[in-house]
Amino acid sequence: MYHYTNISDREILHNRIIELKQQGLGYKKIHKILKQEKFDVGNSPTCVDTMIKKIEKRRKYFNQKPIIETDYNFSFGSI
């Protein structure tokens, strides 16, 4: 799901949401501010809450440390 999602058109909106979230605001207040700033968001404040959850999930996924296993023990002699 995260590999093929193109969010480049929503990047400005996402950055603004994260900026407001870091100020300690809740999703209802963020929704009100975004509506005042004429951003294209849904009419319900819960859409901003869902966006916050997806942004955090996406950042958590992409900021994982790679798992590197170096001890491979393949034995093809008995096949």
Secondary structure, 3 states (H helix, E strand, C coil): CCCCCCCHHHHHHHHHHHHHHHCCCCHHHHHHHHHHCCCCCCCCCHHHHHHHHHHHHHHHHHCCCCCCCCCCCCCCCCC
